[in-house]
Amino acid sequence: MKKGKFIIILYILCVVLPSVTTKIVAQNGYAQHILIGWASENITPDGSVSLQGQYYERISEYVQSPLDATALAMESVCDSGNKEQAIMISVDVVSFSDGLQDSLRKVLKGKMEGFDLNKLFLNATHTHSSFDTGIESKDRAMLLDKLCKVAVSAWENRKPGGISRELRYAVVGHNRRVEYADGSTEMYGSTGREDFIGLEGPEDSGVDMLFCWDMDKKLTGIVMNVACPAQVTESKYYVSADYWSEVRTYLNNTFPGNVHVLPQISAAGDISPRDLSRGYKAGEPDMWDVPGVVEIGKRLAHVIDEAYPDARSNIQNQVVFKHVVKNISLPTRKYSKEEYKKALAIVKRIRSQEPDDPNSPETAWNRFLKEIEENEKVKVYGPWDNKLSDFGIVKKQEALVQQYEEQEQHPFYPVELHVLRIGEVAFATNPFELYMDYGFRMTGRSKARQTFIVQLSGGDGAGYLPTKRAITGEGYRGYSAMVNKVGPAGGQVLVDETVNLINSLWETE
């Protein structure tokens, strides 16, 4: 073969055919150009707030780090005229309540031309150092206003861009459910007891990242998915975005321009930032206060540094983009008559001992508060509240009694699922504090190269969703597994529905 012909054939194979193939794929609605828009808003309230996340009230004394709401808007553009879209908004709160997401959609009507508001969803970082999102909260109107602004700004800011995915590892979360030889389990239980036999569930050190770029390969933001709630500061008396504040500071100091981070918490209902089995004996920074926040921030900054060169060299400007929203019904957790009778007996025993004066220091509630006050004076590490106190016990047993008496009226729990495919990555939401095993079931069965599970997302927080082993046993099973809107049966339905939706987005391949 002559040299000239060889060069022409090589050019066709390497340049022309890939270009033609890409164009055909794009016209068929597979790979699409992507528009990306970012925005952030400071949602820190003015003055003191009642900090959420514990049984008892904590009034903030100062702001350790500002709270943020961050939005990522994405829209596909293809020659066929078909479009896809999504707006993800991450919010530094413990959870959502009283239909906040639906309220936001109502506020946004008519303000975002061309956007389907059903394709917007919120997720909480689950910091326990933030304010109430409920309808009675003095800060709800402010929050809705800021969420409206951040959604509109992200949508209006969208420009052609690209994405790249990366996976690295950083130790952030540890299982917090401690098991004992008698079959009981306690969240944050002592690991120094002779009958300590191990931790109930697994841990996940994976950090899934979706890097977003402009057309000049300048980083505009990162979606970071971590299997640990932002709860280093969960029992403190200040406002804090927890370890995400350190990640934001790192990005601002490292990259030019305004680079955003959109935090997501993966399945982590049984996880916390604390290595309980070592019991702080190894010299790890205090994972109940700011030193732990700084340490985890450093670990996440390191994985960004490590992943950045590979991410920048693997940018895709045309990707498959699909977004499915589906309303499903999960079977609610059912309690037996025996469980009901046992709970009722406990409630009657504790309540029968209550003094007539509700302000008496001898009430279960006031004894609970007094113990917290004393623990905060002498204990270096939390938790400072005692879930095995009379109040801690009766609170859950009364909830069980009520749920049993109403369970026939509520056979199903409604859930709004969002499943997205962005290139080789899948996102899947759920409204629960989802035990980690469920996340593993989803990622293991997913056809996506990387699967981002997003808990406390897509609607009001639905509480813990424990596994079968978490609720099975002869002894006390810990408050997070005692009373739940949805149990293991519903959890498996959630897994199956999520996996089916994810894999349906890969059916053409």
SEDREN-142391 format. One line per field, with one value per residue (C-alpha): residue number from 1; residue in three letters; x, y, z. Coordinates in pm, whole numbers, m for minus. Each point is the difference from the previous one (the first is absolute). Last residue first. Layout:
// residues N
n: c(NUM;...)
res: c(Ala;...)
c1: c(X;...)
c2: c(Y;...)
c3: c(Z;...)
END
This chain:
// residues 509
n: c(509;508;507;506;505;504;503;502;501;500;499;498;497;496;495;494;493;492;491;490;489;488;487;486;485;484;483;482;481;480;479;478;477;476;475;474;473;472;471;470;469;468;467;466;465;464;463;462;461;460;459;458;457;456;455;454;453;452;451;450;449;448;447;446;445;444;443;442;441;440;439;438;437;436;435;434;433;432;431;430;429;428;427;426;425;424;423;422;421;420;419;418;417;416;415;414;413;412;411;410;409;408;407;406;405;404;403;402;401;400;399;398;397;396;395;394;393;392;391;390;389;388;387;386;385;384;383;382;381;380;379;378;377;376;375;374;373;372;371;370;369;368;367;366;365;364;363;362;361;360;359;358;357;356;355;354;353;352;351;350;349;348;347;346;345;344;343;342;341;340;339;338;337;336;335;334;333;332;331;330;329;328;327;326;325;324;323;322;321;320;319;318;317;316;315;314;313;312;311;310;309;308;307;306;305;304;303;302;301;300;299;298;297;296;295;294;293;292;291;290;289;288;287;286;285;284;283;282;281;280;279;278;277;276;275;274;273;272;271;270;269;268;267;266;265;264;263;262;261;260;259;258;257;256;255;254;253;252;251;250;249;248;247;246;245;244;243;242;241;240;239;238;237;236;235;234;233;232;231;230;229;228;227;226;225;224;223;222;221;220;219;218;217;216;215;214;213;212;211;210;209;208;207;206;205;204;203;202;201;200;199;198;197;196;195;194;193;192;191;190;189;188;187;186;185;184;183;182;181;180;179;178;177;176;175;174;173;172;171;170;169;168;167;166;165;164;163;162;161;160;159;158;157;156;155;154;153;152;151;150;149;148;147;146;145;144;143;142;141;140;139;138;137;136;135;134;133;132;131;130;129;128;127;126;125;124;123;122;121;120;119;118;117;116;115;114;113;112;111;110;109;108;107;106;105;104;103;102;101;100;99;98;97;96;95;94;93;92;91;90;89;88;87;86;85;84;83;82;81;80;79;78;77;76;75;74;73;72;71;70;69;68;67;66;65;64;63;62;61;60;59;58;57;56;55;54;53;52;51;50;49;48;47;46;45;44;43;42;41;40;39;38;37;36;35;34;33;32;31;30;29;28;27;26;25;24;23;22;21;20;19;18;17;16;15;14;13;12;11;10;9;8;7;6;5;4;3;2;1)
res: c(Glu;Thr;Glu;Trp;Leu;Ser;Asn;Ile;Leu;Asn;Val;Thr;Glu;Asp;Val;Leu;Val;Gln;Gly;Gly;Ala;Pro;Gly;Val;Lys;Asn;Val;Met;Ala;Ser;Tyr;Gly;Arg;Tyr;Gly;Glu;Gly;Thr;Ile;Ala;Arg;Lys;Thr;Pro;Leu;Tyr;Gly;Ala;Gly;Asp;Gly;Gly;Ser;Leu;Gln;Val;Ile;Phe;Thr;Gln;Arg;Ala;Lys;Ser;Arg;Gly;Thr;Met;Arg;Phe;Gly;Tyr;Asp;Met;Tyr;Leu;Glu;Phe;Pro;Asn;Thr;Ala;Phe;Ala;Val;Glu;Gly;Ile;Arg;Leu;Val;His;Leu;Glu;Val;Pro;Tyr;Phe;Pro;His;Gln;Glu;Gln;Glu;Glu;Tyr;Gln;Gln;Val;Leu;Ala;Glu;Gln;Lys;Lys;Val;Ile;Gly;Phe;Asp;Ser;Leu;Lys;Asn;Asp;Trp;Pro;Gly;Tyr;Val;Lys;Val;Lys;Glu;Asn;Glu;Glu;Ile;Glu;Lys;Leu;Phe;Arg;Asn;Trp;Ala;Thr;Glu;Pro;Ser;Asn;Pro;Asp;Asp;Pro;Glu;Gln;Ser;Arg;Ile;Arg;Lys;Val;Ile;Ala;Leu;Ala;Lys;Lys;Tyr;Glu;Glu;Lys;Ser;Tyr;Lys;Arg;Thr;Pro;Leu;Ser;Ile;Asn;Lys;Val;Val;His;Lys;Phe;Val;Val;Gln;Asn;Gln;Ile;Asn;Ser;Arg;Ala;Asp;Pro;Tyr;Ala;Glu;Asp;Ile;Val;His;Ala;Leu;Arg;Lys;Gly;Ile;Glu;Val;Val;Gly;Pro;Val;Asp;Trp;Met;Asp;Pro;Glu;Gly;Ala;Lys;Tyr;Gly;Arg;Ser;Leu;Asp;Arg;Pro;Ser;Ile;Asp;Gly;Ala;Ala;Ser;Ile;Gln;Pro;Leu;Val;His;Val;Asn;Gly;Pro;Phe;Thr;Asn;Asn;Leu;Tyr;Thr;Arg;Val;Glu;Ser;Trp;Tyr;Asp;Ala;Ser;Val;Tyr;Tyr;Lys;Ser;Glu;Thr;Val;Gln;Ala;Pro;Cys;Ala;Val;Asn;Met;Val;Ile;Gly;Thr;Leu;Lys;Lys;Asp;Met;Asp;Trp;Cys;Phe;Leu;Met;Asp;Val;Gly;Ser;Asp;Glu;Pro;Gly;Glu;Leu;Gly;Ile;Phe;Asp;Glu;Arg;Gly;Thr;Ser;Gly;Tyr;Met;Glu;Thr;Ser;Gly;Asp;Ala;Tyr;Glu;Val;Arg;Arg;Asn;His;Gly;Val;Val;Ala;Tyr;Arg;Leu;Glu;Arg;Ser;Ile;Gly;Gly;Pro;Lys;Arg;Asn;Glu;Trp;Ala;Ser;Val;Ala;Val;Lys;Cys;Leu;Lys;Asp;Leu;Leu;Met;Ala;Arg;Asp;Lys;Ser;Glu;Ile;Gly;Thr;Asp;Phe;Ser;Ser;His;Thr;His;Thr;Ala;Asn;Leu;Phe;Leu;Lys;Asn;Leu;Asp;Phe;Gly;Glu;Met;Lys;Gly;Lys;Leu;Val;Lys;Arg;Leu;Ser;Asp;Gln;Leu;Gly;Asp;Ser;Phe;Ser;Val;Val;Asp;Val;Ser;Ile;Met;Ile;Ala;Gln;Glu;Lys;Asn;Gly;Ser;Asp;Cys;Val;Ser;Glu;Met;Ala;Leu;Ala;Thr;Ala;Asp;Leu;Pro;Ser;Gln;Val;Tyr;Glu;Ser;Ile;Arg;Glu;Tyr;Tyr;Gln;Gly;Gln;Leu;Ser;Val;Ser;Gly;Asp;Pro;Thr;Ile;Asn;Glu;Ser;Ala;Trp;Gly;Ile;Leu;Ile;His;Gln;Ala;Tyr;Gly;Asn;Gln;Ala;Val;Ile;Lys;Thr;Thr;Val;Ser;Pro;Leu;Val;Val;Cys;Leu;Ile;Tyr;Leu;Ile;Ile;Ile;Phe;Lys;Gly;Lys;Lys;Met)
c1: c(m2618;m362;m106;238;m266;m212;287;m47;m378;20;266;m212;m317;186;178;m314;m189;281;m31;m375;52;283;m208;m178;m150;248;m7;273;290;135;m73;237;m78;m60;37;m130;95;m130;m54;351;35;m301;144;m104;m171;41;m223;m215;149;m237;51;242;309;95;230;180;150;261;64;323;57;m377;m154;m120;m23;290;m79;m357;76;289;m231;m241;283;80;m314;m210;m78;m294;m136;147;192;187;281;159;338;130;m118;m250;m280;m250;m242;m239;m239;m302;m107;m346;m25;m248;m233;m100;m342;89;311;m181;m13;339;158;m138;131;338;27;m85;279;245;m62;m29;354;180;m207;76;371;137;35;243;103;365;111;266;366;182;m262;m5;m204;m198;m97;m155;m217;m101;m98;m213;m180;m94;m110;m217;m162;m58;m165;185;102;m372;m129;m264;m141;m195;323;67;26;m310;156;295;m206;m279;247;183;m328;m110;330;m37;m361;88;292;m228;m269;257;140;m19;250;m161;m15;163;m203;172;m1;242;223;240;289;212;329;229;318;162;256;199;306;257;328;m145;m133;334;182;m269;m26;290;m69;m369;92;227;m267;m228;257;78;m370;m24;280;m140;m345;160;198;m327;m188;m135;257;281;317;126;248;m16;m196;m304;m217;173;m321;m205;167;m227;m125;m346;m173;m318;m222;283;m124;174;14;26;204;m12;336;43;298;m23;306;350;53;185;m116;m369;8;165;m246;m293;146;50;m364;m105;145;m276;m234;m7;m222;113;m98;155;m166;23;332;166;m332;22;m150;235;5;141;m119;180;m144;281;m3;107;341;147;38;m54;m347;m106;52;m195;164;m225;150;m64;189;33;79;m302;m75;m176;m254;m55;330;175;m24;m9;m77;308;m102;248;m188;m261;m316;m10;m325;m79;m57;m126;52;127;359;2;m15;98;m183;213;151;281;9;271;295;85;m6;m9;m249;m7;m247;41;m240;m17;m127;m232;m159;m261;m4;m375;m84;253;m134;m364;73;219;m256;m290;206;85;m366;m108;267;m97;m365;95;214;m266;m82;m368;m15;305;356;150;349;354;268;m123;140;m197;149;m358;m112;m241;m161;m92;m120;m365;52;20;214;m72;m36;101;m198;m355;m38;302;m199;m211;312;146;m313;19;359;m88;m291;m31;354;352;311;301;80;288;m188;94;m205;m11;m162;m67;m59;m48;m68;m110;35;161;322;78;25;m11;m68;169;m50;217;m118;178;m169;247;40;277;271;43;m294;m73;m197;m251;m291;m6;m333;m20;m81;282;21;m92;165;m242;133;187;35;m33;m43;281;m142;296;m91;179;m36;112;m102;87;m115;78;37;m166;98;m304;m285;28;137;284;89;8;220;240;27;72;276;146;m8;170;293;177;m132;m34;343;158;m160;138;347;6;m106;291;254;m90;m126)
c2: c(m117;102;m123;229;238;m302;m104;299;m36;m371;60;264;m209;m306;192;181;m330;m142;288;m47;m350;117;267;321;258;m100;m81;m203;15;348;m43;m290;m369;m94;m374;m314;84;110;372;79;m341;76;332;340;289;300;303;112;344;201;m12;m113;m42;m113;m256;40;m320;89;m295;m33;m214;m26;m343;1;m329;64;370;m70;m284;199;295;m229;m129;357;61;272;313;25;227;m192;115;m180;150;m208;63;m126;310;174;m243;124;m170;206;m187;160;m221;m82;m221;m285;m186;317;m49;m352;138;254;m182;m161;338;159;m277;7;379;m41;m258;237;290;m234;m131;331;150;m283;23;m245;269;185;344;114;m192;104;41;177;m88;202;317;m112;m314;202;206;m309;m178;297;0;m367;53;287;m219;m302;230;33;363;86;230;m250;m2;m322;m198;m271;m354;m119;133;m239;m312;90;60;m326;m195;161;m94;m363;m9;151;m234;m294;133;5;312;83;212;177;m154;237;193;145;335;3;272;m100;215;m87;140;m195;198;252;237;m274;95;m272;194;241;m285;m178;313;81;m340;31;359;m78;m304;217;265;m275;m108;358;77;m313;133;353;m120;m236;286;203;m228;m349;m182;121;m63;m361;m82;m378;m33;182;m308;m219;m195;319;157;303;187;m163;m285;m205;212;45;m68;282;358;256;319;237;175;325;167;381;123;m139;m332;m76;246;m6;m377;m49;232;m190;m333;140;117;m348;m139;149;255;151;205;m18;m181;m341;m341;m88;173;m296;m64;63;m341;m269;m198;279;122;304;197;225;352;241;m143;170;m225;292;m131;22;m288;m219;m273;m282;m159;m324;m28;m362;m66;m221;m163;m324;m96;m117;88;m256;m240;229;m222;108;365;249;39;218;64;282;m145;m299;m362;m293;m368;m98;m3;370;200;363;200;296;m133;227;295;222;m212;116;m191;113;m29;236;115;260;264;258;346;216;268;3;318;63;m342;39;346;m113;m291;210;279;m234;m181;336;106;m339;16;350;m102;m309;191;76;m370;m93;m164;m212;58;21;144;m135;m167;m358;m10;m242;105;30;m72;194;m88;174;m202;43;371;m59;290;190;339;2;255;m97;m244;25;65;m310;m213;130;m95;m352;m32;137;m241;32;m122;m9;m142;88;317;114;m21;m172;100;m216;150;m234;6;m204;125;m146;240;m258;203;m49;224;m143;205;8;227;m43;179;69;102;111;27;219;m133;15;237;103;m93;m235;m113;m374;m170;m364;m312;83;92;366;316;262;319;306;312;34;m327;m155;m80;124;m58;m195;m24;m229;m52;m273;m46;m342;m108;m334;m363;m224;185;m155;329;m14;m357;100;303;m204;m263;263;152;m341;m89;320;23;m328;m232;264;148;m348;m68;329;m68;m349;134;245;m264;m234;m345)
c3: c(2598;m62;345;190;136;95;228;225;16;77;265;172;m1;131;276;113;4;215;242;18;130;227;176;m95;238;266;372;169;m246;75;374;53;m32;364;40;m167;m354;m337;m72;m127;m166;m216;m114;129;m185;228;m31;m293;m62;m218;m374;m269;213;349;m168;m332;m143;m264;m230;m197;m311;m30;m46;363;190;237;33;109;240;146;66;180;220;106;198;m160;193;m233;m275;m298;m306;m278;m210;m276;m165;m336;m185;222;82;250;238;209;229;169;291;135;313;m16;237;187;162;113;168;217;335;m64;m86;314;225;m173;46;367;26;m166;236;297;m40;m40;281;239;m88;m255;m271;228;m116;11;m303;19;83;285;259;326;m48;m303;190;282;m234;m196;324;104;m335;34;361;m126;m264;225;255;331;m39;28;m270;m114;357;51;34;m260;132;m187;m322;28;71;m243;m283;67;5;m326;m167;103;m114;m337;m60;78;m233;m277;m165;m371;m191;m292;m346;m250;m254;m305;m177;m292;m141;m279;m121;m303;m129;m230;m41;m232;151;171;204;60;38;255;215;m3;115;266;167;245;91;48;212;217;53;131;258;98;56;215;220;24;107;251;156;11;241;65;m214;225;m202;m12;277;m19;326;m140;71;m255;m62;m12;m303;m22;m311;23;m185;50;m224;m250;m355;m189;122;m279;m3;m298;m14;m189;m165;m16;m182;26;177;323;265;m91;m41;341;172;m152;116;350;19;m112;325;216;m157;348;231;363;317;m63;m10;m370;m66;m175;m168;m372;m78;m132;m324;m218;m341;m137;m294;m117;m143;m271;m94;m305;m300;m240;m87;364;240;244;211;121;309;190;329;111;366;60;336;91;267;356;161;215;295;305;301;197;m37;m145;m329;170;m199;m253;m141;215;m101;202;m78;345;m128;m82;m323;m59;m266;m109;m323;m111;m242;m147;m107;m350;m327;m362;m283;m297;m261;m270;m124;m276;m72;m202;220;278;208;m36;146;283;79;2;234;232;24;75;262;159;16;132;270;109;22;203;250;263;m2;27;m343;72;m123;352;24;m32;211;m36;m355;m212;m336;m127;m357;m217;m332;m324;m304;104;m60;m377;m125;m319;163;364;202;m95;285;232;319;m67;m55;324;192;m147;123;344;45;378;67;m142;167;222;m194;m222;m332;m326;m303;m312;m308;m289;m375;m314;m349;m333;m292;m227;m17;366;307;348;310;336;301;311;312;328;326;262;377;136;236;379;37;360;312;m160;217;60;63;104;m200;m240;m369;m21;132;130;m149;124;m212;m377;m182;m209;m345;m208;m364;m270;m378;m281;m363;m247;m360;m144;m362;m56;m44;m48;m166;m346;m131;255;m100;m366;70;214;m272;m265;212;85;m372;m120;238;73;m270;m272;78;m6;m337;m140;145;m151;m337;0;111;m282;90)
END
